[in-house]
Amino acid sequence: MSSGNGAAEDPLQHWSGRRVLVVGEVILDRYEHGHVERISPEAPVPVVRLERRETRLGGAANVIANLVSLGATPRLMTVVGDDAAGEEVRGLLRALGVELDGVLTSADRPTPVKTRVLARHQQVVRLDEERDHPLGDVQARALLDGAADQLASVEGLIVSDYAKGLLDRRSLPPLLACARQRGLPTVIDPKVRHFELYTPATLITPNQMEAGRAAAIEIRTQDDVLAAARLILRRLELEAVLVTRGEEGMLLVPRQGAACAIAAQAREVFDVTGAGDTVAATVGLALAAGEPVERAARWANAAAAVAVGHLGTAAVTRDELRAMAGGAR
């Protein structure tokens, strides 16, 4: 991935300090680590003896964590609950040096929490605490106004949609129109229920299942993926669709030019949790730094290969990305 001359040899250096706005739902990820020695006499379920607990940033906050780790200066626009989990999210963001003026508080929406119970690194069960009803009109307007204000001082926008009620037709179309008016590259990590709202944008990053459902195509082959992406391009005002395909890599389908299959990089997959956040963060930062779409997609592919080698949500470091990208040359 070298570009062949002087100061441009390390594009990650060129990414440093780039200002990127992330709009979307934050999640608090809790991990309960332990081991299993027996099956419960009360029911046919394993008994996990807990050994330690940890919390990490998930959802849009994991996008933020990846951006910080890659050297960007991200901004966040989101809503958390007036609860202990919300305070924990704020504390973890503050520890990263992220400004919190865009983190709004809601008295009637608890902060989403995902609790994973793991035994010897294998997930036993996941518990989700969330409400996905839409924001009230007042907070929806505050979210949109705050995001629009921040667009004036950033170089790119990432929308991290987890379909938990934060984003809808009141916020997405005007937000994306404002970003387009300012000439900002915009990346969307989508959910199927909102596909018709993701326009205009630069790039959308559905996984293979999401692309198939959005296009109403049963995906079995790469040709099916290509057909789904082209249908999405016909329906939405996008420059490209980047479909993530797990062990099959990625397929980049631009509006202009030929599709590009990007092979997955050889890596033992430990956990795919949060890999989509890493892809959105990396491709969004690369575009904000002026990288062409295909080059940004290849960097995102390398970052995803790093992310799946970690347990749980993980922020990819610049050194890890350099090493993985170097191995792909």
N, C-alpha and C positions, 0 to 999 in steps of 0.2 A: 504493500500500500504506500510505498514511498512515491513522491511526486517528482523526484529527480533533480531538485536544485536547492542549494543553500538553506535559507531559513525556513523554506517550505518542507524540508525533509521530515519534520515531525509535525503533522497536522494537529496533533493533540495540543501542542503549544499554542497553535493558532486559535484553539477553542477556549483558552483560558479567559476567564472573566466575562464570557458572553452572558448577556442578560436574557433569560428565558422565563416566560410566565407559564405556570402550570395551573389549570383550572380543572377541578374535579373533586371526587370524594376521597377523603383520607380514611384509612382504616388502621386500627391498632391491632397488630399481630402479636398474640401471646403464644409462647411455646412452653409446654409442660414436658420436661424430659424425665424419663425413667426407664425401668426395665420390667419385663414380664417373667414371672417365675411359675405362675399357676393360673388355672381357670377358676373363675368364681364359682363357689358352690350354690350361689343364689340364682345364677343364670349363665348360659354358655357364652361368657364374655371374658376376655383376659383381665387380670388384675394387674394394674400398672403401679409399681412402687415408685413414687415421685422422688427425684433426686435434685432437680434444680428447675428454676423458672427464668424466662427472659422475655422481654418485649422488644418489638422492632416496628418500624414504620412500614405501613402497607398502603396499597392503592396509590392515589396521587402523591402521597407523602413518600412512598418508595421511589417514585419518579424523581421527586425532589432530592432524595438521598443519593440517587445515582448521578444526578446532575452535579451536585456538590462534589462527589467523589471524582468526577471527570473534569473538575476545575471550573465549572460554570458558576455564575452568580444568579441562582434562580429566585423567582418570586412565586408566591402561592396565593391562590384565591379559592377559599373553601368554607365550609361550615362544619363545626364540631358541636357536640352536645355540651350543656352546662353540667358536666359530670366529671368524675375522677379520670375516666378514660380520655376525655378531651384535654384535661390538664396534663396527662401523661404525654399525649401527642404534642402539645405545646412545648413541654420540657425537652422532648427528643428533637424537635425542630430547632429549638433555641440552642441546644448543644451543637447543632450543625452550623450555627451562625445565620440561620434563616430568619428574616424579618417576619413578624407575626401580625402586622397591621391588616393583612388580607385574610386572616383566620377569624371568621365571624362565629358568634356563639348563638345557639338556638336552645330555648328552654324546653321545646317539645320534641326535639329530635336527638335521641341518644347517639353518641359517637359509635360508629360501627366497630365491633370487636370480633376478631376471629381467633378462637383458641384451639390450638392443635396439640393433641396429646401424642407424644412420640415415645416409642420404646426401641432403644438401640437404633435410632435414626429412622425407624419406620413409623409412618403415621397410623395411629390406631383409630382415632376419631377426630372430627373437627366440629366445634361448637360455634355457631354464628349468632351474635347478638346485634340486631339491626331493625330499623323500621325504614321502609322504602316509600312512604307517602311523600307527595310533592311538597316542596317548600311553600310556605305561605307567600302571598303576593308581595308583601313588604320586604321579606328577606330575599325573594327572588330578584326584586328590583335592586336591592343593596348589593347582591352578588354581581349582577350584570354591570351596575354602575362602577363598582370597585374594579372589576376586571377591565372595563373600558378605559378607566383612568390609568391603569397600570400598562396598558398596551402602548401608551404614549412614550414609555421609557424603556422598552424591551426590544430585542432583536428577533424574537420568535415566540410562538405560542404552541403549547401542548395541551390538548384536551384529554383528560383521563376519566373516561366515563365508566362507572361501575354500576349504573342503572339503579341507584339507591335513592332516587328522587331529587337529587341536587340539580340535575340538568334536564331541561325539557324544551319544548318549542318556544317558551317565553325567553329563554336565555341563549340557546345554541345559535339560531339563525342570526340574531343581531350581533352576537359576539363574533361569529365567523365573518360576517359582513364588515365589521369594524376592523378586524385583522387584515382582511383583503384590501380595504381602503388604505390602510397604512403600509401595504406592501410587505407584510410579515409572512414568512414561511409558517405554515400551520400544519401540525401533525395531530391526528386523532386516533386514540386507542379506543375502539368502538364497542358498543353493545348492540345486538340485533334490533331491539325494539326502537332504537333511535336512528336507524340508518338513513331514513329519508331526510333527517335534519342536518346531516353532516355535509353541508354545502354552503358556501364554497370553502375549499381547503386545498392545501398542497398535496398531502399524502394521508392515506388512511391505512391502518395496520391490523386488519382482522386476522384471526387465526383461520385455519382451513375450515373448521366447522362453522364459524361465524360467516365466512364468505359464502359457503354453500347455502346456509339458511337464508341469508339476505338475498341471494339470487334465486332461491328456490331450485337449486341444482344439487343432485346427489353426487358428491365428489368421490371418485374412485381413482382417478388418474390425474396427471399433471394437466392434461388437456381439459379436464373438467374444471380444474382450478383456474386455468386461463379463461375459459368461457365465463365462469362466475365473475372474475375480475373485470372482464370486458363489459359484462352486463352492468356491474356497479358503476363503471366509468360512463356508460351511456345514461345512467339515471342521475348521477351526481356531477357537480362541477368540481372535478379533482384533476390534479396533474398526474397522479399515479396511485396505484393500489399496490401495497406490499403485503402479500399473504404469507404468514408464518406457518410452516408445515412440520414443525417438530424435527424428527430425525431425517426428514426429507429436505430440510433447509428452508429456503424462502423462494418465492416467485415475485419478481418486481414487474408490474405491467404498467408502463407509462401510456399516457394518452397519445403522445407522439413517439414513434420509434418502436423497436422490437422489444418483446418481453425478454427478461433476463432471469434465468434460473441460477440461484446462488446455493451451492452445495453446503450442507451442514458440515461444520468442522469436527473432525474426529475427537470425541471427548466422552468420557463416561458420564452418563446423566445421573445425577444424584437427586435432584429435586427441581421440577419446572416451576415451582411457586415463584411468582414475581418476575418471570422471564419477559412477559409482555411489557411490564413497566420499564425494564432495562432497554428493550428494543425501542420503545417510544422515546425514552430519555436520550438515547444515543443518536437516533436518527434526527430527532428534533434539534439537538445541540449541533450536530454536523450541518444541518441545513441553515441554522442560525449563523453559523460561521462561514457560510458561503459555499459549502461543498455541493457538488452536483448530486442529483437524487441517487444515481446508481452507486456512487462512492459512499454516500451516507448509508445506504442500505447494506453495503458490504461491511462497514464499520459496525452497524447494528447486529449483523450476523455474528461477527466475532465477539461482540459483547454478550450476546445471548449464550454463546458457547461457554463463556466464563461463568455466567450466572447460574446455569444448570449444574455446574460442578460444585455449587455451594448448597448447604442445607438451609432451606427456607428462603425468605426474601433476603436479597443481598445487594449491596451497592458495589458495582464493579469499579475497581481502581484503574487509574491511568496506566500504571505499570502492568497490571494484568491484561489490559486491552492491547497495549503495545506488544506484549509477549505473544498473545494469541494471534494478533494481526500479522506479526512477523512470521509466525509459523505457517500463515496462509499464503505467503508470497510465492 
